[in-house]
Each structure stands twice: as structure tokens, then as C-alpha cells.
Amino acid sequence: MACAEGSELSLVLTDDPGITVLNQDYLGRPGPTNVLAFPMAEGQFAEMNPGLLGDVVVSVDTAWREAADNGLEPDEHFMRLVIHGILHLLGHDHLQDEDQARAMEELTERLLEQSAG
């Protein structure tokens, strides 16, 4: 999916309890996760506002914990998660295929480098 000029998305920062509720209610998965994406460009409401890409929800708790556990810069890891979520809004998927997962990870890292540059 292409992103048209003037497209919008929302970025929601939450904690582990907040993202746990969303993860369970919408994906049927227990516990917290680092990032969730809720695309609006598909489904029954897609035509209501075609410029609205959707919502990216990041658990700050999980993002910071992952950064600390893996020796990553917290701000850089946070941006990585935001980029990852936006790529999901644009139709990228890493859950169905290893090649797609690798391509999505490579694109995430390229975009992260560009955002820092």
C-alpha cells in the first residue's frame, strides 16, 4: 500500500497494562507486547477517511525493558518500534513468511538510519 501525501496516523504511548488489554481484546494474545498496529485502510471503515492510515500503539514499558535487556539505545529502539508499526499500517507483514519478515526488518533498519541522519 502506498502512503499518499497528507495521510494521517495516530501514535499512542501506553504502559504494559494498557497494551495487554488491547493485545488480548483485539488479537486474543495474553500479556504485553512492544507495538501494535491497527490499520484503517482496510475493513468496513476504510472509505470513511481514506487518508487515515490507522493507529500505532507502543508500550513504553516494554520498549525500554527490551532496550535495557539487549543493550540498545532506548530512543533508537523506540523509533524502531514506531517505524515497525507504521510499516504494518502500510501493509507489511512479518507473521506469515520468513522472507517477508526479513524484508520488513531490513526496511525498518534502513528507515531508522535515514531518520537518524
Backbone as XML, in Angstrom:
<?xml version="1.0"?>
<chain id="A" units="angstrom">
  <residue number="1" name="MET">
    <atom name="N" x="0.834" y="-1.182" z="0.000"/>
    <atom name="CA" x="0.000" y="0.000" z="0.000"/>
    <atom name="C" x="0.877" y="1.243" z="0.000"/>
  </residue>
  <residue number="2" name="ALA">
    <atom name="N" x="0.547" y="2.183" z="-0.810"/>
    <atom name="CA" x="1.292" y="3.440" z="-0.850"/>
    <atom name="C" x="0.705" y="4.416" z="0.161"/>
  </residue>
  <residue number="3" name="CYS">
    <atom name="N" x="1.530" y="5.331" z="0.574"/>
    <atom name="CA" x="1.102" y="6.352" z="1.525"/>
    <atom name="C" x="0.970" y="7.668" z="0.764"/>
  </residue>
  <residue number="4" name="ALA">
    <atom name="N" x="-0.252" y="8.159" z="0.674"/>
    <atom name="CA" x="-0.497" y="9.397" z="-0.048"/>
    <atom name="C" x="-0.088" y="10.596" z="0.791"/>
  </residue>
  <residue number="5" name="GLU">
    <atom name="N" x="0.308" y="11.662" z="0.108"/>
    <atom name="CA" x="0.624" y="12.904" z="0.814"/>
    <atom name="C" x="-0.598" y="13.349" z="1.608"/>
  </residue>
  <residue number="6" name="GLY">
    <atom name="N" x="-0.360" y="13.785" z="2.827"/>
    <atom name="CA" x="-1.448" y="14.226" z="3.684"/>
    <atom name="C" x="-2.081" y="13.114" z="4.500"/>
  </residue>
  <residue number="7" name="SER">
    <atom name="N" x="-1.558" y="11.897" z="4.382"/>
    <atom name="CA" x="-2.084" y="10.796" z="5.183"/>
    <atom name="C" x="-1.803" y="11.045" z="6.651"/>
  </residue>
  <residue number="8" name="GLU">
    <atom name="N" x="-2.642" y="10.464" z="7.491"/>
    <atom name="CA" x="-2.514" y="10.651" z="8.934"/>
    <atom name="C" x="-2.482" y="9.305" z="9.636"/>
  </residue>
  <residue number="9" name="LEU">
    <atom name="N" x="-1.891" y="9.323" z="10.833"/>
    <atom name="CA" x="-1.942" y="8.174" z="11.721"/>
    <atom name="C" x="-1.916" y="8.698" z="13.145"/>
  </residue>
  <residue number="10" name="SER">
    <atom name="N" x="-2.314" y="7.859" z="14.059"/>
    <atom name="CA" x="-2.184" y="8.260" z="15.458"/>
    <atom name="C" x="-1.130" y="7.375" z="16.102"/>
  </residue>
  <residue number="11" name="LEU">
    <atom name="N" x="-0.396" y="7.961" z="17.018"/>
    <atom name="CA" x="0.610" y="7.262" z="17.792"/>
    <atom name="C" x="0.177" y="7.326" z="19.242"/>
  </residue>
  <residue number="12" name="VAL">
    <atom name="N" x="-0.036" y="6.172" z="19.832"/>
    <atom name="CA" x="-0.481" y="6.082" z="21.212"/>
    <atom name="C" x="0.648" y="5.479" z="22.034"/>
  </residue>
  <residue number="13" name="LEU">
    <atom name="N" x="1.042" y="6.182" z="23.081"/>
    <atom name="CA" x="2.042" y="5.672" z="24.012"/>
    <atom name="C" x="1.311" y="5.188" z="25.244"/>
  </residue>
  <residue number="14" name="THR">
    <atom name="N" x="1.572" y="3.959" z="25.640"/>
    <atom name="CA" x="0.886" y="3.383" z="26.776"/>
    <atom name="C" x="1.885" y="2.605" z="27.624"/>
  </residue>
  <residue number="15" name="ASP">
    <atom name="N" x="1.367" y="1.936" z="28.644"/>
    <atom name="CA" x="2.201" y="1.109" z="29.510"/>
    <atom name="C" x="1.833" y="-0.359" z="29.276"/>
  </residue>
  <residue number="16" name="ASP">
    <atom name="N" x="2.492" y="-1.261" z="29.991"/>
    <atom name="CA" x="2.219" y="-2.683" z="29.795"/>
    <atom name="C" x="0.770" y="-3.066" z="30.099"/>
  </residue>
  <residue number="17" name="PRO">
    <atom name="N" x="0.174" y="-2.566" z="31.203"/>
    <atom name="CA" x="-1.231" y="-2.922" z="31.418"/>
    <atom name="C" x="-2.150" y="-2.447" z="30.287"/>
  </residue>
  <residue number="18" name="GLY">
    <atom name="N" x="-1.893" y="-1.272" z="29.748"/>
    <atom name="CA" x="-2.721" y="-0.749" z="28.666"/>
    <atom name="C" x="-2.605" y="-1.562" z="27.395"/>
  </residue>
  <residue number="19" name="ILE">
    <atom name="N" x="-1.390" y="-1.934" z="27.022"/>
    <atom name="CA" x="-1.221" y="-2.696" z="25.777"/>
    <atom name="C" x="-1.653" y="-4.144" z="25.959"/>
  </residue>
  <residue number="20" name="THR">
    <atom name="N" x="-1.588" y="-4.647" z="27.193"/>
    <atom name="CA" x="-2.063" y="-6.006" z="27.462"/>
    <atom name="C" x="-3.548" y="-6.122" z="27.150"/>
  </residue>
  <residue number="21" name="VAL">
    <atom name="N" x="-4.335" y="-5.130" z="27.545"/>
    <atom name="CA" x="-5.776" y="-5.132" z="27.266"/>
    <atom name="C" x="-6.019" y="-5.143" z="25.759"/>
  </residue>
  <residue number="22" name="LEU">
    <atom name="N" x="-5.327" y="-4.289" z="25.024"/>
    <atom name="CA" x="-5.501" y="-4.237" z="23.569"/>
    <atom name="C" x="-5.059" y="-5.541" z="22.910"/>
  </residue>
  <residue number="23" name="ASN">
    <atom name="N" x="-3.942" y="-6.081" z="23.352"/>
    <atom name="CA" x="-3.410" y="-7.317" z="22.788"/>
    <atom name="C" x="-4.407" y="-8.458" z="22.981"/>
  </residue>
  <residue number="24" name="GLN">
    <atom name="N" x="-5.007" y="-8.540" z="24.153"/>
    <atom name="CA" x="-5.984" y="-9.591" z="24.446"/>
    <atom name="C" x="-7.298" y="-9.352" z="23.704"/>
  </residue>
  <residue number="25" name="ASP">
    <atom name="N" x="-7.813" y="-8.133" z="23.801"/>
    <atom name="CA" x="-9.135" y="-7.840" z="23.223"/>
    <atom name="C" x="-9.159" y="-7.926" z="21.705"/>
  </residue>
  <residue number="26" name="TYR">
    <atom name="N" x="-8.111" y="-7.456" z="21.039"/>
    <atom name="CA" x="-8.136" y="-7.382" z="19.580"/>
    <atom name="C" x="-7.398" y="-8.515" z="18.879"/>
  </residue>
  <residue number="27" name="LEU">
    <atom name="N" x="-6.391" y="-9.087" z="19.534"/>
    <atom name="CA" x="-5.623" y="-10.152" z="18.882"/>
    <atom name="C" x="-5.726" y="-11.487" z="19.599"/>
  </residue>
  <residue number="28" name="GLY">
    <atom name="N" x="-6.388" y="-11.497" z="20.767"/>
    <atom name="CA" x="-6.539" y="-12.740" z="21.506"/>
    <atom name="C" x="-5.240" y="-13.272" z="22.084"/>
  </residue>
  <residue number="29" name="ARG">
    <atom name="N" x="-4.283" y="-12.386" z="22.274"/>
    <atom name="CA" x="-2.969" y="-12.782" z="22.799"/>
    <atom name="C" x="-2.819" y="-12.286" z="24.231"/>
  </residue>
  <residue number="30" name="PRO">
    <atom name="N" x="-2.363" y="-13.152" z="25.134"/>
    <atom name="CA" x="-2.192" y="-12.720" z="26.524"/>
    <atom name="C" x="-0.915" y="-11.913" z="26.713"/>
  </residue>
  <residue number="31" name="GLY">
    <atom name="N" x="-0.911" y="-11.038" z="27.690"/>
    <atom name="CA" x="0.291" y="-10.318" z="28.085"/>
    <atom name="C" x="0.605" y="-9.116" z="27.223"/>
  </residue>
  <residue number="32" name="PRO">
    <atom name="N" x="1.627" y="-8.388" z="27.647"/>
    <atom name="CA" x="2.028" y="-7.189" z="26.902"/>
    <atom name="C" x="2.846" y="-7.542" z="25.663"/>
  </residue>
  <residue number="33" name="THR">
    <atom name="N" x="2.939" y="-6.589" z="24.766"/>
    <atom name="CA" x="3.797" y="-6.667" z="23.594"/>
    <atom name="C" x="4.418" y="-5.296" z="23.406"/>
  </residue>
  <residue number="34" name="ASN">
    <atom name="N" x="5.357" y="-5.170" z="22.491"/>
    <atom name="CA" x="6.023" y="-3.880" z="22.333"/>
    <atom name="C" x="5.243" y="-2.897" z="21.472"/>
  </residue>
  <residue number="35" name="VAL">
    <atom name="N" x="4.637" y="-3.366" z="20.374"/>
    <atom name="CA" x="3.926" y="-2.469" z="19.467"/>
    <atom name="C" x="2.759" y="-3.201" z="18.814"/>
  </residue>
  <residue number="36" name="LEU">
    <atom name="N" x="1.670" y="-2.489" z="18.646"/>
    <atom name="CA" x="0.508" y="-2.981" z="17.914"/>
    <atom name="C" x="0.155" y="-1.959" z="16.840"/>
  </residue>
  <residue number="37" name="ALA">
    <atom name="N" x="-0.378" y="-2.445" z="15.736"/>
    <atom name="CA" x="-0.824" y="-1.558" z="14.665"/>
    <atom name="C" x="-2.244" y="-1.931" z="14.285"/>
  </residue>
  <residue number="38" name="PHE">
    <atom name="N" x="-3.077" y="-0.914" z="14.154"/>
    <atom name="CA" x="-4.472" y="-1.098" z="13.784"/>
    <atom name="C" x="-4.748" y="-0.312" z="12.511"/>
  </residue>
  <residue number="39" name="PRO">
    <atom name="N" x="-4.624" y="-0.978" z="11.345"/>
    <atom name="CA" x="-4.828" y="-0.292" z="10.069"/>
    <atom name="C" x="-6.280" y="0.126" z="9.862"/>
  </residue>
  <residue number="40" name="MET">
    <atom name="N" x="-6.455" y="1.298" z="9.304"/>
    <atom name="CA" x="-7.792" y="1.791" z="8.978"/>
    <atom name="C" x="-8.032" y="1.800" z="7.470"/>
  </residue>
  <residue number="41" name="ALA">
    <atom name="N" x="-7.034" y="1.443" z="6.689"/>
    <atom name="CA" x="-7.166" y="1.474" z="5.234"/>
    <atom name="C" x="-7.811" y="0.198" z="4.700"/>
  </residue>
  <residue number="42" name="GLU">
    <atom name="N" x="-8.235" y="-0.664" z="5.605"/>
    <atom name="CA" x="-8.908" y="-1.883" z="5.194"/>
    <atom name="C" x="-10.118" y="-2.088" z="6.102"/>
  </residue>
  <residue number="43" name="GLY">
    <atom name="N" x="-11.028" y="-2.927" z="5.685"/>
    <atom name="CA" x="-12.194" y="-3.198" z="6.502"/>
    <atom name="C" x="-13.356" y="-2.265" z="6.195"/>
  </residue>
  <residue number="44" name="GLN">
    <atom name="N" x="-14.378" y="-2.350" z="7.034"/>
    <atom name="CA" x="-15.640" y="-1.664" z="6.760"/>
    <atom name="C" x="-15.568" y="-0.145" z="6.840"/>
  </residue>
  <residue number="45" name="PHE">
    <atom name="N" x="-14.553" y="0.406" z="7.496"/>
    <atom name="CA" x="-14.479" y="1.856" z="7.659"/>
    <atom name="C" x="-13.430" y="2.509" z="6.750"/>
  </residue>
  <residue number="46" name="ALA">
    <atom name="N" x="-12.841" y="1.742" z="5.851"/>
    <atom name="CA" x="-11.752" y="2.236" z="5.007"/>
    <atom name="C" x="-12.156" y="3.434" z="4.160"/>
  </residue>
  <residue number="47" name="GLU">
    <atom name="N" x="-13.375" y="3.476" z="3.697"/>
    <atom name="CA" x="-13.818" y="4.554" z="2.806"/>
    <atom name="C" x="-14.199" y="5.830" z="3.554"/>
  </residue>
  <residue number="48" name="MET">
    <atom name="N" x="-14.388" y="5.748" z="4.855"/>
    <atom name="CA" x="-14.815" y="6.925" z="5.626"/>
    <atom name="C" x="-13.771" y="8.041" z="5.579"/>
  </residue>
  <residue number="49" name="ASN">
    <atom name="N" x="-12.518" y="7.678" z="5.708"/>
    <atom name="CA" x="-11.435" y="8.653" z="5.686"/>
    <atom name="C" x="-10.212" y="7.983" z="5.071"/>
  </residue>
  <residue number="50" name="PRO">
    <atom name="N" x="-10.117" y="7.975" z="3.740"/>
    <atom name="CA" x="-9.035" y="7.242" z="3.073"/>
    <atom name="C" x="-7.637" y="7.745" z="3.419"/>
  </residue>
  <residue number="51" name="GLY">
    <atom name="N" x="-7.506" y="8.937" z="3.968"/>
    <atom name="CA" x="-6.196" y="9.448" z="4.353"/>
    <atom name="C" x="-5.753" y="9.014" z="5.733"/>
  </residue>
  <residue number="52" name="LEU">
    <atom name="N" x="-6.615" y="8.299" z="6.450"/>
    <atom name="CA" x="-6.282" y="7.845" z="7.792"/>
    <atom name="C" x="-5.689" y="6.451" z="7.714"/>
  </residue>
  <residue number="53" name="LEU">
    <atom name="N" x="-4.388" y="6.349" z="8.007"/>
    <atom name="CA" x="-3.705" y="5.062" z="7.927"/>
    <atom name="C" x="-4.088" y="4.139" z="9.066"/>
  </residue>
  <residue number="54" name="GLY">
    <atom name="N" x="-4.240" y="4.683" z="10.275"/>
    <atom name="CA" x="-4.595" y="3.861" z="11.421"/>
    <atom name="C" x="-3.869" y="4.306" z="12.674"/>
  </residue>
  <residue number="55" name="ASP">
    <atom name="N" x="-3.761" y="3.375" z="13.605"/>
    <atom name="CA" x="-3.167" y="3.647" z="14.910"/>
    <atom name="C" x="-1.956" y="2.754" z="15.153"/>
  </residue>
  <residue number="56" name="VAL">
    <atom name="N" x="-0.911" y="3.343" z="15.706"/>
    <atom name="CA" x="0.253" y="2.605" z="16.187"/>
    <atom name="C" x="0.282" y="2.810" z="17.696"/>
  </residue>
  <residue number="57" name="VAL">
    <atom name="N" x="0.324" y="1.694" z="18.437"/>
    <atom name="CA" x="0.332" y="1.744" z="19.897"/>
    <atom name="C" x="1.633" y="1.123" z="20.386"/>
  </residue>
  <residue number="58" name="VAL">
    <atom name="N" x="2.392" y="1.880" z="21.176"/>
    <atom name="CA" x="3.685" y="1.407" z="21.690"/>
    <atom name="C" x="3.620" y="1.357" z="23.213"/>
  </residue>
  <residue number="59" name="SER">
    <atom name="N" x="4.037" y="0.224" z="23.769"/>
    <atom name="CA" x="4.199" y="0.138" z="25.217"/>
    <atom name="C" x="5.579" y="0.678" z="25.567"/>
  </residue>
  <residue number="60" name="VAL">
    <atom name="N" x="5.595" y="1.806" z="26.241"/>
    <atom name="CA" x="6.866" y="2.408" z="26.651"/>
    <atom name="C" x="7.585" y="1.473" z="27.632"/>
  </residue>
  <residue number="61" name="ASP">
    <atom name="N" x="6.821" y="0.819" z="28.511"/>
    <atom name="CA" x="7.422" y="-0.120" z="29.467"/>
    <atom name="C" x="8.209" y="-1.205" z="28.744"/>
  </residue>
  <residue number="62" name="THR">
    <atom name="N" x="7.565" y="-1.849" z="27.782"/>
    <atom name="CA" x="8.209" y="-2.949" z="27.059"/>
    <atom name="C" x="9.353" y="-2.439" z="26.203"/>
  </residue>
  <residue number="63" name="ALA">
    <atom name="N" x="9.173" y="-1.317" z="25.542"/>
    <atom name="CA" x="10.234" y="-0.759" z="24.692"/>
    <atom name="C" x="11.493" y="-0.493" z="25.511"/>
  </residue>
  <residue number="64" name="TRP">
    <atom name="N" x="11.335" y="0.133" z="26.653"/>
    <atom name="CA" x="12.503" y="0.467" z="27.477"/>
    <atom name="C" x="13.133" y="-0.793" z="28.052"/>
  </residue>
  <residue number="65" name="ARG">
    <atom name="N" x="12.294" y="-1.760" z="28.465"/>
    <atom name="CA" x="12.821" y="-3.016" z="29.008"/>
    <atom name="C" x="13.617" y="-3.771" z="27.934"/>
  </residue>
  <residue number="66" name="GLU">
    <atom name="N" x="13.076" y="-3.854" z="26.727"/>
    <atom name="CA" x="13.782" y="-4.524" z="25.630"/>
    <atom name="C" x="15.106" y="-3.838" z="25.335"/>
  </residue>
  <residue number="67" name="ALA">
    <atom name="N" x="15.108" y="-2.527" z="25.336"/>
    <atom name="CA" x="16.355" y="-1.784" z="25.084"/>
    <atom name="C" x="17.391" y="-2.128" z="26.152"/>
  </residue>
  <residue number="68" name="ALA">
    <atom name="N" x="16.984" y="-2.106" z="27.409"/>
    <atom name="CA" x="17.914" y="-2.405" z="28.501"/>
    <atom name="C" x="18.410" y="-3.846" z="28.423"/>
  </residue>
  <residue number="69" name="ASP">
    <atom name="N" x="17.510" y="-4.776" z="28.138"/>
    <atom name="CA" x="17.875" y="-6.200" z="28.080"/>
    <atom name="C" x="18.810" y="-6.518" z="26.927"/>
  </residue>
  <residue number="70" name="ASN">
    <atom name="N" x="18.750" y="-5.727" z="25.862"/>
    <atom name="CA" x="19.535" y="-6.010" z="24.660"/>
    <atom name="C" x="20.647" y="-5.011" z="24.395"/>
  </residue>
  <residue number="71" name="GLY">
    <atom name="N" x="20.915" y="-4.132" z="25.359"/>
    <atom name="CA" x="21.994" y="-3.162" z="25.204"/>
    <atom name="C" x="21.753" y="-2.162" z="24.090"/>
  </residue>
  <residue number="72" name="LEU">
    <atom name="N" x="20.500" y="-1.785" z="23.870"/>
    <atom name="CA" x="20.146" y="-0.853" z="22.807"/>
    <atom name="C" x="19.907" y="0.531" z="23.385"/>
  </residue>
  <residue number="73" name="GLU">
    <atom name="N" x="20.085" y="1.539" z="22.559"/>
    <atom name="CA" x="19.738" y="2.898" z="22.955"/>
    <atom name="C" x="18.206" y="2.985" z="23.028"/>
  </residue>
  <residue number="74" name="PRO">
    <atom name="N" x="17.657" y="3.401" z="24.162"/>
    <atom name="CA" x="16.190" y="3.427" z="24.296"/>
    <atom name="C" x="15.481" y="4.244" z="23.225"/>
  </residue>
  <residue number="75" name="ASP">
    <atom name="N" x="15.999" y="5.422" z="22.911"/>
    <atom name="CA" x="15.336" y="6.266" z="21.904"/>
    <atom name="C" x="15.362" y="5.615" z="20.525"/>
  </residue>
  <residue number="76" name="GLU">
    <atom name="N" x="16.467" y="4.990" z="20.189"/>
    <atom name="CA" x="16.583" y="4.327" z="18.892"/>
    <atom name="C" x="15.633" y="3.129" z="18.813"/>
  </residue>
  <residue number="77" name="HIS">
    <atom name="N" x="15.565" y="2.354" z="19.885"/>
    <atom name="CA" x="14.661" y="1.204" z="19.886"/>
    <atom name="C" x="13.205" y="1.662" z="19.795"/>
  </residue>
  <residue number="78" name="PHE">
    <atom name="N" x="12.869" y="2.723" z="20.505"/>
    <atom name="CA" x="11.516" y="3.269" z="20.436"/>
    <atom name="C" x="11.184" y="3.655" z="18.989"/>
  </residue>
  <residue number="79" name="MET">
    <atom name="N" x="12.090" y="4.346" z="18.316"/>
    <atom name="CA" x="11.854" y="4.728" z="16.916"/>
    <atom name="C" x="11.722" y="3.489" z="16.028"/>
  </residue>
  <residue number="80" name="ARG">
    <atom name="N" x="12.500" y="2.464" z="16.306"/>
    <atom name="CA" x="12.416" y="1.218" z="15.546"/>
    <atom name="C" x="10.995" y="0.649" z="15.660"/>
  </residue>
  <residue number="81" name="LEU">
    <atom name="N" x="10.439" y="0.667" z="16.859"/>
    <atom name="CA" x="9.094" y="0.132" z="17.063"/>
    <atom name="C" x="8.042" y="0.985" z="16.350"/>
  </residue>
  <residue number="82" name="VAL">
    <atom name="N" x="8.204" y="2.305" z="16.381"/>
    <atom name="CA" x="7.267" y="3.186" z="15.682"/>
    <atom name="C" x="7.316" y="2.904" z="14.177"/>
  </residue>
  <residue number="83" name="ILE">
    <atom name="N" x="8.510" y="2.816" z="13.624"/>
    <atom name="CA" x="8.658" y="2.503" z="12.195"/>
    <atom name="C" x="8.030" y="1.157" z="11.878"/>
  </residue>
  <residue number="84" name="HIS">
    <atom name="N" x="8.286" y="0.174" z="12.712"/>
    <atom name="CA" x="7.720" y="-1.163" z="12.527"/>
    <atom name="C" x="6.190" y="-1.099" z="12.478"/>
  </residue>
  <residue number="85" name="GLY">
    <atom name="N" x="5.605" y="-0.359" z="13.411"/>
    <atom name="CA" x="4.154" y="-0.216" z="13.437"/>
    <atom name="C" x="3.619" y="0.475" z="12.199"/>
  </residue>
  <residue number="86" name="ILE">
    <atom name="N" x="4.307" y="1.519" z="11.746"/>
    <atom name="CA" x="3.874" y="2.233" z="10.543"/>
    <atom name="C" x="3.944" y="1.319" z="9.322"/>
  </residue>
  <residue number="87" name="LEU">
    <atom name="N" x="4.982" y="0.506" z="9.242"/>
    <atom name="CA" x="5.078" y="-0.440" z="8.125"/>
    <atom name="C" x="3.901" y="-1.413" z="8.122"/>
  </residue>
  <residue number="88" name="HIS">
    <atom name="N" x="3.454" y="-1.815" z="9.311"/>
    <atom name="CA" x="2.248" y="-2.654" z="9.375"/>
    <atom name="C" x="1.039" y="-1.906" z="8.829"/>
  </residue>
  <residue number="89" name="LEU">
    <atom name="N" x="0.911" y="-0.623" z="9.167"/>
    <atom name="CA" x="-0.214" y="0.161" z="8.643"/>
    <atom name="C" x="-0.177" y="0.235" z="7.123"/>
  </residue>
  <residue number="90" name="LEU">
    <atom name="N" x="1.022" y="0.181" z="6.560"/>
    <atom name="CA" x="1.185" y="0.264" z="5.104"/>
    <atom name="C" x="1.090" y="-1.096" z="4.418"/>
  </residue>
  <residue number="91" name="GLY">
    <atom name="N" x="0.769" y="-2.138" z="5.205"/>
    <atom name="CA" x="0.524" y="-3.449" z="4.614"/>
    <atom name="C" x="1.648" y="-4.455" z="4.727"/>
  </residue>
  <residue number="92" name="HIS">
    <atom name="N" x="2.752" y="-4.094" z="5.335"/>
    <atom name="CA" x="3.844" y="-5.051" z="5.507"/>
    <atom name="C" x="3.484" y="-6.040" z="6.603"/>
  </residue>
  <residue number="93" name="ASP">
    <atom name="N" x="3.941" y="-7.274" z="6.448"/>
    <atom name="CA" x="3.622" y="-8.316" z="7.417"/>
    <atom name="C" x="4.833" y="-9.217" z="7.603"/>
  </residue>
  <residue number="94" name="HIS">
    <atom name="N" x="5.103" y="-9.583" z="8.832"/>
    <atom name="CA" x="6.233" y="-10.468" z="9.113"/>
    <atom name="C" x="5.771" y="-11.779" z="9.730"/>
  </residue>
  <residue number="95" name="LEU">
    <atom name="N" x="4.482" y="-11.932" z="9.916"/>
    <atom name="CA" x="3.978" y="-13.107" z="10.630"/>
    <atom name="C" x="3.727" y="-14.302" z="9.730"/>
  </residue>
  <residue number="96" name="GLN">
    <atom name="N" x="3.565" y="-14.100" z="8.439"/>
    <atom name="CA" x="3.175" y="-15.182" z="7.543"/>
    <atom name="C" x="4.339" y="-15.848" z="6.816"/>
  </residue>
  <residue number="97" name="ASP">
    <atom name="N" x="5.454" y="-15.134" z="6.666"/>
    <atom name="CA" x="6.502" y="-15.625" z="5.778"/>
    <atom name="C" x="7.862" y="-15.114" z="6.240"/>
  </residue>
  <residue number="98" name="GLU">
    <atom name="N" x="8.854" y="-16.010" z="6.281"/>
    <atom name="CA" x="10.201" y="-15.620" z="6.718"/>
    <atom name="C" x="10.848" y="-14.587" z="5.811"/>
  </residue>
  <residue number="99" name="ASP">
    <atom name="N" x="10.647" y="-14.726" z="4.505"/>
    <atom name="CA" x="11.226" y="-13.759" z="3.567"/>
    <atom name="C" x="10.625" y="-12.371" z="3.772"/>
  </residue>
  <residue number="100" name="GLN">
    <atom name="N" x="9.308" y="-12.314" z="3.993"/>
    <atom name="CA" x="8.662" y="-11.032" z="4.274"/>
    <atom name="C" x="9.161" y="-10.457" z="5.591"/>
  </residue>
  <residue number="101" name="ALA">
    <atom name="N" x="9.367" y="-11.323" z="6.562"/>
    <atom name="CA" x="9.866" y="-10.864" z="7.868"/>
    <atom name="C" x="11.260" y="-10.261" z="7.718"/>
  </residue>
  <residue number="102" name="ARG">
    <atom name="N" x="12.106" y="-10.909" z="6.968"/>
    <atom name="CA" x="13.465" y="-10.414" z="6.745"/>
    <atom name="C" x="13.432" y="-9.090" z="5.974"/>
  </residue>
  <residue number="103" name="ALA">
    <atom name="N" x="12.600" y="-9.017" z="4.955"/>
    <atom name="CA" x="12.485" y="-7.783" z="4.162"/>
    <atom name="C" x="11.950" y="-6.637" z="5.024"/>
  </residue>
  <residue number="104" name="MET">
    <atom name="N" x="10.989" y="-6.927" z="5.887"/>
    <atom name="CA" x="10.433" y="-5.889" z="6.753"/>
    <atom name="C" x="11.479" y="-5.408" z="7.752"/>
  </residue>
  <residue number="105" name="GLU">
    <atom name="N" x="12.262" y="-6.325" z="8.288"/>
    <atom name="CA" x="13.320" y="-5.946" z="9.238"/>
    <atom name="C" x="14.379" y="-5.082" z="8.547"/>
  </residue>
  <residue number="106" name="GLU">
    <atom name="N" x="14.769" y="-5.453" z="7.343"/>
    <atom name="CA" x="15.755" y="-4.670" z="6.596"/>
    <atom name="C" x="15.221" y="-3.272" z="6.291"/>
  </residue>
  <residue number="107" name="LEU">
    <atom name="N" x="13.974" y="-3.178" z="5.879"/>
    <atom name="CA" x="13.374" y="-1.872" z="5.592"/>
    <atom name="C" x="13.289" y="-1.040" z="6.867"/>
  </residue>
  <residue number="108" name="THR">
    <atom name="N" x="12.924" y="-1.656" z="7.964"/>
    <atom name="CA" x="12.870" y="-0.951" z="9.253"/>
    <atom name="C" x="14.225" y="-0.347" z="9.579"/>
  </residue>
  <residue number="109" name="GLU">
    <atom name="N" x="15.281" y="-1.121" z="9.440"/>
    <atom name="CA" x="16.622" y="-0.639" z="9.769"/>
    <atom name="C" x="17.070" y="0.468" z="8.826"/>
  </residue>
  <residue number="110" name="ARG">
    <atom name="N" x="16.741" y="0.348" z="7.526"/>
    <atom name="CA" x="17.093" y="1.416" z="6.572"/>
    <atom name="C" x="16.380" y="2.710" z="6.929"/>
  </residue>
  <residue number="111" name="LEU">
    <atom name="N" x="15.097" y="2.609" z="7.248"/>
    <atom name="CA" x="14.337" y="3.808" z="7.616"/>
    <atom name="C" x="14.833" y="4.399" z="8.933"/>
  </residue>
  <residue number="112" name="LEU">
    <atom name="N" x="15.228" y="3.547" z="9.849"/>
    <atom name="CA" x="15.780" y="4.016" z="11.126"/>
    <atom name="C" x="17.068" y="4.798" z="10.890"/>
  </residue>
  <residue number="113" name="GLU">
    <atom name="N" x="17.923" y="4.297" z="10.024"/>
    <atom name="CA" x="19.159" y="5.013" z="9.688"/>
    <atom name="C" x="18.860" y="6.356" z="9.054"/>
  </residue>
  <residue number="114" name="GLN">
    <atom name="N" x="17.883" y="6.408" z="8.150"/>
    <atom name="CA" x="17.511" y="7.667" z="7.496"/>
    <atom name="C" x="16.941" y="8.657" z="8.492"/>
  </residue>
  <residue number="115" name="SER">
    <atom name="N" x="16.184" y="8.185" z="9.473"/>
    <atom name="CA" x="15.586" y="9.092" z="10.440"/>
    <atom name="C" x="16.635" y="9.691" z="11.363"/>
  </residue>
  <residue number="116" name="ALA">
    <atom name="N" x="17.743" y="8.980" z="11.547"/>
    <atom name="CA" x="18.808" y="9.475" z="12.420"/>
    <atom name="C" x="19.743" y="10.412" z="11.671"/>
  </residue>
  <residue number="117" name="GLY">
    <atom name="N" x="19.740" y="10.312" z="10.352"/>
    <atom name="CA" x="20.699" y="11.024" z="9.539"/>
    <atom name="C" x="20.418" y="12.436" z="9.312"/>
  </residue>
</chain>
